[in-house]
């Protein structure tokens, strides 16, 4: 089968891109041809298909919207890509005519490619499957989260323009209005009807979309995967005297709850990740005077992160928004490490008392109890980590994910 793999970035900036390159490798290993379509960028991984890619916005160095030049031309480009890009439609249609794929597999398109690419595929009678990794189809900020109140589902129960009222995007009325309007255009354009199938890593997220009117027959729960075979067999797993957090340093990630919990103990925590604004500074201020206990490591590549996963006792995922099956849980299991996770969203689907613990939402006291238990029962922590590795091998392997995904592709293509 020839598969067009679409994502608005062709370099690793987070979980969706790691998945993109991993699934590309798995599909090619099984004999399929994978043709990527993305946006030109100076960080892109080299691809023979890059001449087909959409031109970069700005200089080709920017990753996030706030980094773009402030000139009028760039602003017009940004707005066009968010709402409905005829340029993206034209380029993608040319790509499809040249490549002639059997199916289009879309990861992220919102804000950078626009829903026009779906129209291009439908006009060519090529079936489209999209993998959903956030709440971008039903929430303008894609998180179902507001910084001042936490979990928020106002846009799903009332109007998309609740996002404008609460300035959900960049604390700005104009930015929030633009995102709400772009989502309204997607709804008017009937994107949820035009896409032939939606793949959800978590049942929780799938159910949220179904509740919002997505056709249950077009939704498929396929957990993500981690290819444990990628890990060097020579790596020795140890269980040290510290815990690890890996991820972005953002409000919704629950880092404040995490730090407050550890400050109530004498146990050590290493925080791996970075923030795009001054939030990291405020987090460091929380731990001021306790730097020997709570250490901020900064941004690392996966090989460097692997060292800490090899050595830690367990990891923590303290998210305070509805995570959609975070890779960090499977990465922890791959290194036979137990996970402490918040009891919301998809996390209880993955983390249980066999392979870790769930703790109460935004409760530093509940988390502190679990932290103390793990450090006081290191042998049990090790057993939980080993159980996590067994879960990874049984339910989250590359082979299992491939078999489920290709079954969906074939079913949709044949219909």
FENTAHU-V813698 format. One record per residue. N is the residue number from 1. RES is the residue in three letters. PHI is phi in whole degrees, 0 to 359 (none if undefined). PSI is psi in degrees with one decimal (none if undefined). Layout:
N,RES,PHI,PSI + N,RES,PHI,PSI
This chain:
1,UNK,none,142.0 + 2,UNK,257,124.2 + 3,UNK,239,124.8 + 4,UNK,274,118.7 + 5,UNK,254,115.0 + 6,UNK,247,128.7 + 7,UNK,205,147.1 + 8,UNK,283,-3.5 + 9,UNK,229,142.6 + 10,UNK,240,40.7 + 11,UNK,211,160.0 + 12,UNK,279,117.6 + 13,UNK,234,-3.8 + 14,UNK,178,-168.6 + 15,UNK,302,-45.6 + 16,UNK,302,-37.4 + 17,UNK,286,-35.6 + 18,UNK,299,-42.7 + 19,UNK,299,-43.6 + 20,UNK,304,-50.4 + 21,UNK,289,-33.1 + 22,UNK,292,-44.9 + 23,UNK,289,-31.9 + 24,UNK,300,-45.5 + 25,UNK,296,-42.4 + 26,UNK,295,-45.5 + 27,UNK,298,-42.2 + 28,UNK,292,-34.5 + 29,UNK,299,-31.9 + 30,UNK,269,13.1 + 31,UNK,92,4.6 + 32,UNK,274,153.5 + 33,UNK,264,125.0 + 34,UNK,246,119.9 + 35,UNK,248,109.5 + 36,UNK,280,148.4 + 37,UNK,228,129.5 + 38,UNK,206,-152.7 + 39,UNK,240,137.7 + 40,UNK,297,137.4 + 41,UNK,202,148.6 + 42,UNK,291,-16.6 + 43,UNK,266,-2.9 + 44,UNK,302,143.8 + 45,UNK,290,140.1 + 46,UNK,298,139.4 + 47,UNK,212,141.2 + 48,UNK,295,-17.7 + 49,UNK,266,1.0 + 50,UNK,301,-32.2 + 51,UNK,303,-23.7 + 52,UNK,277,-15.7 + 53,UNK,297,154.6 + 54,UNK,290,144.2 + 55,UNK,298,149.7 + 56,UNK,291,149.9 + 57,UNK,275,139.5 + 58,UNK,74,-138.1 + 59,UNK,267,-9.8 + 60,UNK,91,5.3 + 61,UNK,253,-20.0 + 62,UNK,283,146.3 + 63,UNK,250,-43.6 + 64,UNK,250,155.7 + 65,UNK,303,-37.8 + 66,UNK,290,-10.0 + 67,UNK,271,-12.2 + 68,UNK,293,151.4 + 69,UNK,302,151.7 + 70,UNK,269,11.9 + 71,UNK,286,160.1 + 72,UNK,298,-40.7 + 73,UNK,301,-44.9 + 74,UNK,294,-40.6 + 75,UNK,298,-41.6 + 76,UNK,296,-40.8 + 77,UNK,299,-45.7 + 78,UNK,299,-46.6 + 79,UNK,297,-43.0 + 80,UNK,299,-42.1 + 81,UNK,291,-28.0 + 82,UNK,283,-38.7 + 83,UNK,271,-69.2 + 84,UNK,198,107.3 + 85,UNK,264,110.1 + 86,UNK,290,-28.9 + 87,UNK,296,-46.1 + 88,UNK,297,-40.5 + 89,UNK,298,-45.7 + 90,UNK,296,-45.4 + 91,UNK,293,-41.6 + 92,UNK,292,-37.2 + 93,UNK,296,-39.4 + 94,UNK,296,-43.7 + 95,UNK,302,-46.1 + 96,UNK,295,-38.8 + 97,UNK,295,-37.4 + 98,UNK,284,-41.5 + 99,UNK,274,-34.1 + 100,UNK,55,57.8 + 101,UNK,286,158.4 + 102,UNK,280,-28.7 + 103,UNK,206,152.7 + 104,UNK,251,126.3 + 105,UNK,246,108.7 + 106,UNK,260,134.5 + 107,UNK,261,-84.6 + 108,UNK,249,132.4 + 109,UNK,229,-23.3 + 110,UNK,297,143.3 + 111,UNK,79,-22.1 + 112,UNK,238,-34.8 + 113,UNK,249,-33.5 + 114,UNK,76,165.1 + 115,UNK,287,-2.1 + 116,UNK,298,-26.6 + 117,UNK,292,-28.3 + 118,UNK,292,-40.4 + 119,UNK,298,-38.9 + 120,UNK,300,-45.0 + 121,UNK,294,-41.7 + 122,UNK,293,-35.8 + 123,UNK,293,-22.4 + 124,UNK,265,3.7 + 125,UNK,58,37.2 + 126,UNK,254,125.3 + 127,UNK,295,149.1 + 128,UNK,236,130.0 + 129,UNK,240,135.6 + 130,UNK,239,136.0 + 131,UNK,268,126.5 + 132,UNK,263,117.1 + 133,UNK,243,7.3 + 134,UNK,201,-163.7 + 135,UNK,251,30.7 + 136,UNK,296,-21.0 + 137,UNK,278,-16.0 + 138,UNK,233,-3.6 + 139,UNK,217,124.7 + 140,UNK,303,-33.6 + 141,UNK,265,1.9 + 142,UNK,71,2.9 + 143,UNK,244,-12.6 + 144,UNK,51,47.4 + 145,UNK,209,137.0 + 146,UNK,237,133.7 + 147,UNK,303,-38.1 + 148,UNK,279,-22.3 + 149,UNK,239,-14.1 + 150,UNK,89,-137.2 + 151,UNK,304,132.0 + 152,UNK,217,128.2 + 153,UNK,235,28.9 + 154,UNK,300,-41.1 + 155,UNK,291,-25.8 + 156,UNK,277,-25.8 + 157,UNK,258,-20.2 + 158,UNK,239,-103.5 + 159,UNK,228,150.1 + 160,UNK,301,-26.0 + 161,UNK,278,5.1 + 162,UNK,300,-30.3 + 163,UNK,296,-33.6 + 164,UNK,289,-45.5 + 165,UNK,305,-41.1 + 166,UNK,261,3.7 + 167,UNK,52,52.9 + 168,UNK,290,-21.9 + 169,UNK,252,115.9 + 170,UNK,56,24.0 + 171,UNK,53,39.3 + 172,UNK,227,132.6 + 173,UNK,296,-43.5 + 174,UNK,292,-44.7 + 175,UNK,296,-40.2 + 176,UNK,293,-39.9 + 177,UNK,296,-40.1 + 178,UNK,296,-44.3 + 179,UNK,293,-41.7 + 180,UNK,297,-40.8 + 181,UNK,294,-39.5 + 182,UNK,296,-36.8 + 183,UNK,289,-35.7 + 184,UNK,297,-39.2 + 185,UNK,296,-40.6 + 186,UNK,301,-41.5 + 187,UNK,293,-43.2 + 188,UNK,298,-36.4 + 189,UNK,280,0.4 + 190,UNK,57,46.0 + 191,UNK,302,-41.9 + 192,UNK,295,-21.6 + 193,UNK,272,-32.6 + 194,UNK,284,-33.8 + 195,UNK,289,133.4 + 196,UNK,279,-23.9 + 197,UNK,199,144.1 + 198,UNK,241,127.2 + 199,UNK,259,127.3 + 200,UNK,242,124.2 + 201,UNK,295,-26.1 + 202,UNK,233,144.6 + 203,UNK,296,-35.5 + 204,UNK,301,-49.7 + 205,UNK,294,-40.9 + 206,UNK,303,-44.8 + 207,UNK,294,-34.7 + 208,UNK,297,-41.4 + 209,UNK,290,-39.9 + 210,UNK,298,-40.9 + 211,UNK,297,-24.3 + 212,UNK,268,7.1 + 213,UNK,106,5.8 + 214,UNK,285,139.2 + 215,UNK,294,118.3 + 216,UNK,302,-30.8 + 217,UNK,288,-16.5 + 218,UNK,257,6.5 + 219,UNK,249,137.8 + 220,UNK,226,129.1 + 221,UNK,269,110.8 + 222,UNK,230,103.7 + 223,UNK,303,149.0 + 224,UNK,290,-178.6 + 225,UNK,219,162.2 + 226,UNK,227,125.3 + 227,UNK,276,90.0 + 228,UNK,297,-19.5 + 229,UNK,295,-19.5 + 230,UNK,291,-22.1 + 231,UNK,284,137.3 + 232,UNK,297,131.5 + 233,UNK,296,-22.3 + 234,UNK,281,-10.0 + 235,UNK,292,124.5 + 236,UNK,268,127.4 + 237,UNK,272,128.4 + 238,UNK,234,164.7 + 239,UNK,235,92.6 + 240,UNK,276,-164.4 + 241,UNK,254,33.8 + 242,UNK,214,157.8 + 243,UNK,252,164.3 + 244,UNK,228,140.5 + 245,UNK,244,132.6 + 246,UNK,234,124.9 + 247,UNK,155,-178.6 + 248,UNK,294,149.9 + 249,UNK,261,84.8 + 250,UNK,230,157.5 + 251,UNK,307,-46.2 + 252,UNK,290,-11.6 + 253,UNK,279,-5.9 + 254,UNK,76,24.3 + 255,UNK,293,-32.7 + 256,UNK,296,-43.1 + 257,UNK,299,-41.5 + 258,UNK,298,-49.3 + 259,UNK,295,-44.2 + 260,UNK,300,-37.5 + 261,UNK,295,-45.4 + 262,UNK,289,-30.9 + 263,UNK,296,-21.1 + 264,UNK,271,6.2 + 265,UNK,230,179.5 + 266,UNK,253,8.7 + 267,UNK,277,155.6 + 268,UNK,266,145.0 + 269,UNK,226,135.4 + 270,UNK,244,124.7 + 271,UNK,254,117.3 + 272,UNK,249,120.3 + 273,UNK,151,-178.1 + 274,UNK,211,166.9 + 275,UNK,238,151.7 + 276,UNK,272,1.9 + 277,UNK,218,-157.5 + 278,UNK,278,2.9 + 279,UNK,299,-35.7 + 280,UNK,300,-37.6 + 281,UNK,297,-42.6 + 282,UNK,294,-34.1 + 283,UNK,293,-42.4 + 284,UNK,296,-34.1 + 285,UNK,295,-33.4 + 286,UNK,299,-35.2 + 287,UNK,261,12.6 + 288,UNK,301,132.1 + 289,UNK,89,-8.6 + 290,UNK,238,29.5 + 291,UNK,298,-26.6 + 292,UNK,288,-17.5 + 293,UNK,260,-44.2 + 294,UNK,244,110.5 + 295,UNK,247,129.2 + 296,UNK,265,113.2 + 297,UNK,275,-32.3 + 298,UNK,97,-170.2 + 299,UNK,279,132.8 + 300,UNK,228,156.6 + 301,UNK,278,171.4 + 302,UNK,296,-34.4 + 303,UNK,298,-39.3 + 304,UNK,288,-38.7 + 305,UNK,298,-37.0 + 306,UNK,305,-36.7 + 307,UNK,301,-43.6 + 308,UNK,288,-36.5 + 309,UNK,293,-31.8 + 310,UNK,297,-35.9 + 311,UNK,258,-20.1 + 312,UNK,285,168.7 + 313,UNK,275,-40.7 + 314,UNK,198,172.3 + 315,UNK,240,163.9 + 316,UNK,231,133.5 + 317,UNK,239,89.9 + 318,UNK,267,27.0 + 319,UNK,306,143.1 + 320,UNK,242,16.9 + 321,UNK,236,171.6 + 322,UNK,282,88.7 + 323,UNK,300,142.1 + 324,UNK,252,71.0 + 325,UNK,63,72.0 + 326,UNK,291,139.6 + 327,UNK,298,-27.8 + 328,UNK,299,-28.6 + 329,UNK,293,-48.0 + 330,UNK,293,-36.0 + 331,UNK,297,-37.4 + 332,UNK,296,-46.6 + 333,UNK,300,-36.3 + 334,UNK,299,-28.6 + 335,UNK,259,18.9 + 336,UNK,58,41.6 + 337,UNK,245,133.4 + 338,UNK,291,161.9 + 339,UNK,232,133.9 + 340,UNK,259,125.7 + 341,UNK,222,151.7 + 342,UNK,295,147.2 + 343,UNK,270,49.0 + 344,UNK,225,164.7 + 345,UNK,63,-139.1 + 346,UNK,279,-13.0 + 347,UNK,301,-42.3 + 348,UNK,294,-14.7 + 349,UNK,290,-27.1 + 350,UNK,254,-41.5 + 351,UNK,258,128.8 + 352,UNK,216,-175.8 + 353,UNK,287,-7.5 + 354,UNK,281,-36.5 + 355,UNK,241,9.7 + 356,UNK,164,-147.5 + 357,UNK,213,148.2 + 358,UNK,260,144.6 + 359,UNK,236,165.6 + 360,UNK,294,143.5 + 361,UNK,306,124.3 + 362,UNK,57,24.9 + 363,UNK,253,107.2 + 364,UNK,292,-29.1 + 365,UNK,291,-43.4 + 366,UNK,297,-42.8 + 367,UNK,295,-42.1 + 368,UNK,303,-41.7 + 369,UNK,301,-42.8 + 370,UNK,291,-37.9 + 371,UNK,299,-49.6 + 372,UNK,299,-39.2 + 373,UNK,297,-44.8 + 374,UNK,295,-43.0 + 375,UNK,289,-24.8 + 376,UNK,275,-13.4 + 377,UNK,226,66.1 + 378,UNK,295,-33.7 + 379,UNK,295,-40.9 + 380,UNK,293,-37.8 + 381,UNK,300,-39.5 + 382,UNK,293,-42.6 + 383,UNK,298,-42.6 + 384,UNK,299,-41.1 + 385,UNK,297,-40.4 + 386,UNK,294,-35.9 + 387,UNK,294,-36.5 + 388,UNK,299,-38.9 + 389,UNK,295,-38.9 + 390,UNK,296,-41.2 + 391,UNK,298,-40.9 + 392,UNK,300,-45.9 + 393,UNK,293,-35.1 + 394,UNK,277,-40.5 + 395,UNK,242,-15.1 + 396,UNK,231,34.0 + 397,UNK,275,159.8 + 398,UNK,297,-39.2 + 399,UNK,295,-41.4 + 400,UNK,294,-44.4 + 401,UNK,299,-44.4 + 402,UNK,300,-46.5 + 403,UNK,298,-38.8 + 404,UNK,290,-43.4 + 405,UNK,292,-44.7 + 406,UNK,291,-29.0 + 407,UNK,297,-42.1 + 408,UNK,295,-45.3 + 409,UNK,303,-47.7 + 410,UNK,295,-41.6 + 411,UNK,298,-45.3 + 412,UNK,290,-40.9 + 413,UNK,297,-41.7 + 414,UNK,288,-23.9 + 415,UNK,270,none
